[in-house]
C-alpha cells in the first residue's frame, strides 16, 4: 500500500511538472521564461518535501528553548550553507515553557476522562489539581454577560465553536483562547478551559498561546476537545447536577534561553543593498511535529533560495531568507530582526511570509502603497502556470509585522488552506497531512514572486506610516 501511494504521488508530481513548466515555457518571453525554469526546478528536482521530512521526522517538535528548536537552527543553517548561500545566525533570547503533566476529568457519579492540553505559557495547577464546578459561556461576550457570583470560585469553559471560513472563522474565536484566562480571573474564576479552536471533530486538542493581562491573577488555562466541551455544555443545560471538573497541569516556565534566527542571502547582482525578504517561523508547538505550522513555510524558504541558484537566476536585488525563532509563544525572532536591521529596513523592498500551511498556492495578500496592488497584479500574471495570480489586500504575518512602522511592503503567501485548522496546533500536524505536489507548487510560487520583485525596475510603493499592530492571530 505504501509503495503504491508513493508511486501515485511521484506520478502526480511529474504530471504537474510537465503541465506547469510546459505552459510557461510556451510563452518564452520576459519573466515567463524565468518562471518556467523556477517551476521546472521546483516540481521535478525540488527538495522541499525531503527537507520537510527531515525537519518533522528526524528533528520533530521545535518549541522555542527546546533541544528540537536548537537542532533545527543548526541543521537549517548547515543546509543553507551547503547550497552555497551566505548564511549566518542572529542571536535571539526566547521564552522557555515546558508542558509537563496534563489531565482533566469530569467528577461525580460517572467520572470521565477528558482530552486536554495546557495552553502555551499557562501557569500550573497545585499538585493535587483544581476541582470546581464548571460554568459554560459563549465566548468572551458570554462571560461578560454573567454576574460575578456566577463565576467566582468556578472553572470557566469558553465554548464558542469556530465557524465557517478557515482564517476568518479562526479570528472570530481565538480571543477566547488567548484572553479568556485573564477575563475569567478578573471575575474570580479558578481556572479557564477553552473549546479547542479547530475545524475537525476528532477529539483533537489544539494548543496555542495564552496571554496574561498585567495586574490580573494568573490562573491555569487549558484546551479540551470539542466533543468534551459539548458534553460539559449538555450536562450544564439538562437540569441535573452541575458538572464539575478536576484539572491538573504540571507546566512551568524556565528562564529565557539563547537561540537564533537563521538568515541566508542570495546576493543581488546590481542592487545588493536592496532586499526582498522571504520568511517563515522555525519553531513549532510541541504536540505534533509542525508540518503545516510552519515546517512547510520553512522548507519553502530554504528551497526557494536553492531553486533560484540552481536555475541560474541571479536577482537584481538580494533575496534574503529568514527563519524566525519563537513566533508561536513570543514573537521574539520577528521583533529582534526588525530591531537588528532597523537601519536597512528602508531598503527592504518587500517582505513575504509563508505561515498558512503547505497547500496549493492561490496568490498573495499585500499591504502596499497606492497603486501597489495593481502593480502586483501585473507582476503576478507571470504566475498563471501555478494558479497563484490572485492579489488581495492584507499581508503582514506575525513575524514580519514588526517591520510595518518602517513602511516595508508586507506580503503573505495565500494557499488553499481550508483544512489548515483541522491540524493547526494539534498532535496531528505531521508530515502525512502535507501533499508533496502542492508543497512543490507553493515553493515555486514563493521563489517566483521573490524573483519578480527582485527584478522589478522600480520598487513597490511603500504603505502609509502606521504603528506596529498587534500580531494577527490568524496564523498563531
LODRENPA-928257 format. One record per residue: x, y, z of N, C-alpha, C in turn. Coordinates in steps of 0.2 Angstrom, whole numbers, plus 2048, in hexadecimal, padded with zeros to 3 digits. Layout:
REM residues N
XYZXYZXYZ;...
END
This chain:
REM residues 476
8047FA800800800800804806800;80980680480E80C80581180D7FE;8148087FB8178097F581380B7EF;80C8097EF80880B7EA8068137EB;8058157F180481C7F380A8207F1;81081E7F28168217F08168227E8;81481D7E581481D7DE80F8227DB;8098227DE8048277DC80782E7DD;80A82F7E280C8367E48128387DF;8168337DD81C8357D88198367D2;8148327D08118337C980D83A7C9;80A83C7CE8068427CF80B8487CE;8108477D281584D7D281884E7CB;81A8487C781D8497C181884C7BC;81184A7BC80C84C7B880B8547B9;80B8567C080B85D7C18118617BE;81785E7BF81C8617BC81C8637B5;81A85D7B181985E7AA8148637A8;80F8637AB8098687A980C86F7AB;80E8707B18108777B381687A7AF;81B8767AF8218787AB8208797A4;81C8757A181A87579A81687B798;81187D79C80D88379B81188979C;81688A7A08198907A181F89079B;82288A79A82788B79582488C78E;81E88B78D81B88C78681B894784;81B89878981B89F7888228A2787;82789F78B82E8A178A82F8A8789;82C8AC78C82D8B478C82D8B6793;8328BC7948328BF79A8338BA7A0;82F8BC7A58308B87AB82D8B17AB;8298B07A68268A97A582B8A47A5;8308A57A18368A07A083989F7A7;83A8A47AA83E8A37B183989F7B6;8338A17B682E89D7BA82D8967B8;82E8957B182E88E7AF83488A7B2;83988D7B283F8897B583E8887BC;83C88D7BF83A88C7C78368867C8;8308867C482B8817C582E87A7C3;83287A7BE8358737BC8398717C2;83E8757C48428737CA83E8717D0;8398757D28358737D883286D7D7;82F86B7D282A8667D182E85F7CE;8338607CC83785A7C983D8587CE;84085D7D084685C7D48468607DB;8408627DD83F8657E38418617E9;8438647EE8458617F48418627FA;83B8667F98378687FF834862803;83285D7FF82F858803835854807;83A85380484084F80884285380E;84285A80D84485E81383F85E818;83985E81683385E81B83385781F;83585281B83584B81E83A84B824;84084E82284584E82784385282D;84185882C83F85D83183A85A836;83585683382F85483783184D83A;83484883683584283883B84183C;84184483A84784383E848849843;84584E84384685484884085484C;83A85484983485484D83285B850;82E85B85582C86185883186685A;82F86C85983587185983287785E;83087686382E87C86883488086A;83388686A83988A86B83C888872;84388887284688787884887F879;84587B87484587487584B871871;84D86B87285386886E851868867;84B86686684886685F84986C85B;84787285E84887885B84F87A85A;85487885E85B87985D85E875858;85C86F85785E86A85285B86D84B;85587084B853872845857878842;85987D84785D882845864880842;86787B84686D87884386D87583C;86787183B86786D83586587282F;86087683085E87B82B86487F828;86888282D86D88682B873882827;87487B82A87887782687687681F;87087481E86D87381786D879813;86C87F81586C88581287388780F;87888681487F88781288188280D;87F87B80D88087680887E878801;87887C80187687E7FB8798847F8;87E8867FB88288C7F98808937FB;87C89380087989A80287D89D808;87D8A38088808A780D87C8A7813;87E8A28188798A181E87C8A3824;8788A582987B8A782F8758A6834;8778A683B8728A58408728AC844;86C8AE84586B8B58498688B3850;86B8B58558698B385C8628B685E;85E8B28618588B38648578B086B;8558B48708538B187684C8AF876;84A8A98788438A68778418A387D;83A8A487E8378A0884838899884;83889688983888F88A83388C88F;82E88988C82888688F82787F88E;82687B89482687489381F871895;81D86D89181686B892814867899;81886189A81785D8A081085989F;80E8578A58088538A68028578A4;7FD8548A17F78578A07F18528A0;7EC8528A47E784E8A57E08528A6;7DB8508A47D48538A67CF84D8A6;7CA84E8AB7C58498AB7BF84C8AE;7B984A8AC7B384B8AF7B28478B5;7B084A8BB7B08468C17A88458C3;7A78428C87A08408CA79E8398C9;7988388C87968318C879882D8C2;7998308BC79C82D8B67A28318B4;7A882F8B77AE8338B57B08318AE;7B38368AA7B58358A37BB8398A2;7C083689F7C683989D7C583E897;7C88448977C78488927CE84988E;7CD84A8877D384B8837D5853884;7DB8548877DD85B8897E485C888;7E68628877ED8648867EE86B889;7F386D88C7F487488F7F5878889;7F387E88A7F58848857FC886887;7FF88888180688A882807890886;80B89088B80D895890808895896;80489089780088F89C80488E8A3;8018908A880488F8AF8018888B1;8048848B580287E8B77FC87E8BC;7F98788BD7F48788C37F88768C9;7F68768CF7F98728D57FA86B8D3;7FE8688D68008618D57FA85C8D5;7F585D8D97EF8598DA7EA85C8D5;7EB8618D17E68638CC7E18688CF;7DD86A8CB7D786F8CC7D186B8CB;7CC86B8CF7C68678CE7C186D8D0;7BC86E8CB7B78738CC7B18728C7;7AC8758C87A68758C47A88798BE;7A58778B87A787A8B27A187F8B0;7A28858AE79D8898AB79F88A8A3;79A88989F79B889898799890895;79D89389179C89988E79D899886;79989D88379A89E87B79F8A387A;7A68A287A7AB8A78797AB8AC87E;7B08B187D7B18B68827AA8BA883;7A68BB87E7A08BF87F79B8BB884;79B8B58837978B18887998B188F;7A08B18907A38B28977A18B9899;7A28BE8957A08C58987998C689A;7948C289778D8C289878B8BF89F;7908BB8A278E8B88A87908BC8AE;78C8BC8B378D8BF8BA7938BC8BD;7978C08C179D8BE8C379D8B88C8;7978B78CC7968B18D07958AB8CC;7938AB8C67938A58C279A8A28C0;79F8A68C17A58A48BE7AA8A38C4;7AA8A78C97AF8A68CF7AF89F8D2;7B589D8D27B78968D57B58908D0;7B48928CA7B288D8C57B788C8BF;7B78878BB7BB8878B57B68898AF;7B988D8AB7B58908A57B788C89F;7B288989C7B38868957B088B890;7B588D88C7B38918867B188C880;7AB88C87E7A988787A7A688A873;7A988F8717A789286A7AA88E865;7A788B8607A988785B7AC88B855;7B18898527B488C84C7AF88B846;7AD8918437A989183D7AC88F837;7A88908317AB88F82B7B0894829;7B48928247B98968217BF895826;7C58938237CA8918277CD89682B;7D089B8287D38A182C7CF8A682F;7C98A782B7C48AC82E7C18A8834;7BF8A28337BC89E8397C189E83F;7C789D83E7CC89D8437CD8A4847;7CD8A98437CD8B08467C78B184B;7C18AE8497BB8B084D7BB8AC854;7C08A78557BF8A385B7C68A385F;7CB8A585C7D28A485F7D38A8865;7CF8AE8667D08B286C7CE8AF872;7C98AA8727C78A68787CD8A287A;7D18A08767D789C8787DD8A087A;7DE8A68777E48AA8797E28AE87F;7DC8B18807DA8B68857D68B388A;7D38AD8897CE8AA88D7D08AA894;7D68A78967D88A689C7D88AC8A1;7DB8B289E7DB8B88A27D48BB8A3;7CF8BA89E7C98BD89E7C58B98A4;7C68B28A47C38AE8A97C68AF8B0;7CC8B08B07D08B28B77CD8B88BA;7CC8BD8B57CA8C48B87C38C38BB;7BF8BE8BA7B98BD8BD7B98B78C2;7BF8B58C47C08B08CA7C08A98C8;7C18A78C17C18A08C07C889D8C2;7C88978C37CE8938C57D28908C0;7CF88F8BA7D288C8B47CE88E8AE;7D188E8A87CE88F8A27CF88989D;7CA88789A7CA8828957C788488E;7CA8838897C78858827C687F87E;7C088087A7BF87B8757C487B870;7C787686E7CD8768697CB87A863;7CF87E8617CE88385B7D087F855;7CB87C8517CD87884B7C7876848;7C78738427C287183E7C086A83D;7C48668407C385E83F7C185C846;7BB8588467B985584C7BC84E84C;7C184D8507C48468507C8845857;7C584985C7C88498637CF84B863;7D085085F7D785385E7D7859863;7DD85A8667DE86086A7E2865866;7E186B8667E58708637E8875868;7EE8758697F187986E7F288086A;7F688586E7F788B86B7F9890871;7FB8968707FD89A8757F889D879;7F889D8807F48A18847F88A8886;7F48AD8867F78B48887F48B688E;7F88B78937F68B989A7F68C189A;7F18C489C7F18CB89D7F48CD8A3;7F88D28A37FC8D58A87F78D78AE;7F98D68B47F58D88BA7EF8D38BB;7EE8CE8B77E88C98B87EB8C38BA;7E88BF8BF7EB8B98C27EB8B48BC;7F18B08BC7F28AB8B77EF8A58B9;7EA8A28B57E789B8B77E98968B1;7E98908B37EA88B8AE7E688B8A8;7E888A8A27E488A89C7E6884898;7E08818957E187B8917DC87B88C;7DD8768877D88758827D686E882;7CF86D8807CD8668807CA865879;7C985E8787C685D8717BF85F870;7BD86186A7B78648697B185F86C;7B285986B7AD85486D7AC854875;7B18558787B18558807AE85C882;7AF86187E7AC8688807A586787F;7A386487979B86387879885F87E;79C85A88079985588579885988C;79D85D88E79C862894796866893;79686988D79086E88C78A86B88C;78986588A78286188B781860892;78685E89578585C89D7838638A0;78686889E78486F8A277D8718A0;77A86F89B77487189876E86C89A;76F86689C76A86189C7668618A3;7678668A77648668AD7668628B3;76B85E8B276E8598B777385D8BB;7778598BF77C85C8C37818608BE;7848658C07898698BC78F8658BB;7928658B57988618B479E8648B8;7A28608BB7A88628BE7AE85E8BB;7B48628BA7BA85F8B77C08608BC;7C485B8BC7CA85B8BF7D085C8B9;7D48618BA7D98638B57E08638B8;7E485F8B57EB85F8B87F08618B2;7F48668B37F98688AE8008698B2;8058668AF80B8668B281086B8AE;80E86F8AA8128738A68168788AA;81B87B8A78208808AB8238848A6;82588A8A882988E8A483088F8A7;83588E8A383C88E8A483F8948A2;8458968A484889C8A284989C89A;8498A289884A8A389085089F88E;85089D88885689988585889D87F;85F89C87E86289F87886089B872;85E89E86C85D89A86685F89F860;85C89E85A85E8A28548598A284F;8598A784B8568A784485B8A5840;8598A183A85D89F83585C8A482F;8618A782D8618AC8278668AA822;8638A981B8678A78168668AC810;86B8AE80D86A8B380786D8B0800;8698B17FB86B8B07F486C8B77F2;8728B97F18748C07F08728C27E9;86F8C97E986D8CC7E38738CE7DE;8728CE7D88778CF7D38788D77D2;8738DB7D38738E27D18728E67D8;86D8E47DC86B8E87E186B8E47E8;8718E17EA8718DD7EF86F8DF7F6;86F8E67F786D8E97FD8658E97FD;8628E87F885A8E87F88588E07F9;8538DF7FD8528D880084B8D77FE;84A8D17FC8438CD7FB8438C8800;8408C88068408C380B83B8BE80A;83C8B880B8378B280B8388AF812;8338AE8168348AB81D82F8A681F;8308A382482C89E82882E89D82F;82A89A83382D89983A82F89283B;83589183E83888B83F836887845;83388A84A83088785082A88484E;82787F85282187C85281E87B859;818879859815877860818870861;81786D86781B867869816861868;81086286680B85C86680C858860;80D85B85A80E857854816859852;81785984B81D85A84981D860844;81886484481886A84181986A839;81686583681686482F81386A82B;80D86C82C80A87182980C87882C;80C87883380E87E83781487D83B;81A88083881A88383282088082E;82187982F82687582B825876824;81F87682181E87781A82187E818;82088381C82388A81A82A88A81A;82D88781F83488682083788381A;83587E81883887A81283787E80B;83188280B83088680583588B805;83788E80A83C89380A843890808;84588B80B84B88880A84C886803;8478828008478807F98468857F4;84388A7F68428907F18498937F0;84D8947F58548977F48588927EF;85788C7F185B8877ED8598877E6;8528877E58508877DE85288C7DA;8528927DC8558987D985C8977D7;8608947DB8678937D986888E7D4;8648887D58648827D18628847CA;85D8897C985A88B7C385F8907BF;8648927C38698977C086689E7C0;8618A07C485E8A67C58618AA7CA;8668AF7C88698B37CD8658BA7CD;8618BB7D385C8C17D38608C77D3;85C8CC7D185F8D37D18608D67D8;85B8D47DC85C8D67E485D8CF7E7;85F8D07EE8618CA7F285A8C77F4;85A8C17F38548BD7F68568BA7FD;8538BB8028558B98098508B580C;8528AF80E84E8AA81284F8AB819;84A8AC81D84A8AC8248468A7827;8498A382C84589E8308458A0837;83F8A383883E8A683F83D8A1845;8408A384A83F89F85083A8A2855;83589E8588318A085D82B8A485B;8288A28558218A585381C8A3857;81C89C85981689A85C81489D863;81989E8678188A086E81C8A6870;81D8AB86C8218B086E8238B5868;8238B38628258B885D82C8BB85E;8308B88628378BB86383B8BB85D;83B8B685883F8B685283D8BC84E;8378BD84C8348C28488368C984B;8358CA8518378D085483E8D2854;8428CC85584A8CD85584C8CF84E;8498CC84984B8CD84284A8D4841;8448D78428428DE8418478E3844;8498E184A84D8E584E8548E584C;8578DF84B85E8DE84885F8E1841;85A8E183D85A8E48368578EA835;8568EE83A8528F483A8558F9835;85B8F983485F8FE83085E8FC829;85D8F682785C8F48208558F281E;8508F38238498F28218468F681C;8498FD81B8479018168498FE80F;84E8FA80F8508F780984D8F0808;8488ED80C8458E780B83F8E9806;83F8E680083A8E87FB8348E47FC;8348DF80082E8DA8018308D5806;82B8D380A82C8CD80F8268C980E;8288C280C8228BE80B8238B8810;81D8B681381D8B18198198AB816;81B8A581881789F81681589C81D;80F89C81F80D899826806897826;8048948207FD89281F7FD88A81D;80288781E80288081C80587F815;80687881480987680D804874808;7FF8788077FA8768027FB87A7FC;7F78797F77F887B7F07F78837F0;7FC8867EC7FC88E7ED7F68917E9;7F38967EB7EE89A7E87F08A17E6;7F58A47E97F78AB7E87FB8AE7EE;7FA8B47EF7FD8B87F57F98BD7F7;7F98BE7FE7F68C48007FB8C9802;7F98D08027FF8D58027FC8DB805;8018DE8098008E580C8058E9809;8038ED8038078F18008048F87FF;8088FD7FC8059037FB8019047F5;7FE90A7F47F990B7EE7FC9087E8;7F79057E47F99027DE7FD8FC7DE;7FF8FA7E48048F47E58008EE7E3;7FA8ED7E57F68E77E47F68E67DC;7F58EB7D87F48EB7D17FB8E97CE;8008EC7D18078EA7CF8088E27D0;8068E07D68078D97D88038D47D3;7FD8D67D27F98D27CD7FC8D27C6;7FF8D77C48038D67BE8098D27BE;80C8D27C48128CE7C58108C77C5;80B8C57C98088BF7CB8058BB7C5;8048BF7BF8028BB7B98068B67B7;80D8B77B88128B27B68118AB7BA;80D8AC7C080C8A67C48068A27C2;8038A37BC7FD8A07BA7FE8987B9;8048967B780588E7B780488B7BE;80588F7C380588C7CA7FE88D7CD;7FA8917C97F38927CC7F48977D2;7F989B7D27FA8A07D87FA8A77D6;7F58A97D27F58B07D07F08B47D4;7ED8B27D97E88B67DD7EC8BB7E2;7EB8C17E17EE8C67E67E88C97EA;7E98C97F07E48CC7F47E78D17FA;7E38D57FD7E58D98027E68D5808;7EB8D680C7ED8D28127F58D2813;7F78CD8147FF8CC8148018CE81B;8078CC81D80A8CD8238088C8829;80B8C282880B8BD82D80E8BF834;80D8BB83980F8BD83F8178BF840;81B8BB83C8228BD83D8258C383A;8218C48348248CA8308208D1832;81B8D08378178D683981B8DB83C;8208D983F8258DE8438288E383E;8288E183782B8E68328268EB830;8208EB83281B8EF82F81C8F7831;81F8F88378208FF838826902833;82A8FE83082F90082B82C900824;8268FF8248228FF81D8258FA818;8278F581B8298EF8168228EC813;8228EC80C81C8E880981C8E180C;8178DF80F8168D88128118D480E;8138CE80D80F8C980980F8C280C;80A8BF80B8098B880D8078B3808;80A8AD8078088A88038018A6804;7FC8A68007F58A38017F589D7FE;7F28988027F28917FF7EA88F800;7E98897FD7E28867FE7E2882804;7E288680A7E28838117DC881814;7D787F8117D187E8147D187881A;7D68748197D786F81F7DD871824;7DF8778237E58788277E387882F;7DD87A8317DC87A8387D987383A;7D986E8367D88678387DE86583C;7E486783A7EA86583D7EE86A841;7ED8708407F08768437F187584A;7F787584D7F88748547F686E858;7F68698547F38628577F985D856;7F88578597FC8528597FC84F851;7F785184D7F784E8477FA852841;7FD85784380185B83E80885883D;80785383880D84F83680D84E82F;81384B82D81584B82680F849821;80C84382380784081F80184581D;80084A8207FB84F81F7FD854819;80385481780685881280685480B;8038578068038557FF80A8577FC;80E8527F98148537F68148587F0;80F8577EC80E85B7E680C8627E7;8088637EC80586A7EE80B86E7F2;80F86A7F681486D7F98198707F4;81B86C7EE81F86E7E981D8747E6;8168747E481487A7E18148807E5;8138807EB8138867EF81A8887F0;81F8837F08268857F08288897EA;8258877E482788A7DE8248917DE;81E8927E181A8987E181F89D7E6;82189B7EB82589F7EF82C8A17EC;82F89C7E983589E7E58348A37DF;82E8A27DB82D8A67D682B8AD7D8;8278AE7DD8258B47DF82B8B87E2;8308B57E58368B87E883A8BA7E2;83B8B67DD83E8B87D783B8BE7D3;8358BE7D28318C37CF8328CA7D2;8328CA7D98328D07DD83A8D27DD;83E8CD7DD8458CF7DD8478D27D6;8448D07D18458D27CA8428D97C8;83D8DB7CB8398E17C983E8E77C8;83D8EB7C38418F17C28408F67C8;83A8F77CA8398FB7D08368F77D5;8368FA7DB8338F67E182C8F77E2;8298F37E68228F47E88218FA7EC;81B8FE7EB81A9047EF8199017F6;81C9057FB81C903802815905805;81290180A80C90380D80D909811;80790C81380791281780991081E;80C91582280F91382880A91182D;80C90C83180790983680B90683C;80890684280C90384780C8FB846;8108F88498108F084980A8EE84C;8068EA8497FF8E884C8018E2850;7FC8E08547FC8DA8577FC8D4852;8008CF8538018CA84E7FA8C784C;7F88C68467F28C28457F28BB847;7EC8B984B7EC8B284D7EB8AD848;7EA8AF8427E88AB83D7ED8A583B;7F38A683D7F88A083C7FB89E842;7F98A18487FD8A084E7F989B852;
END
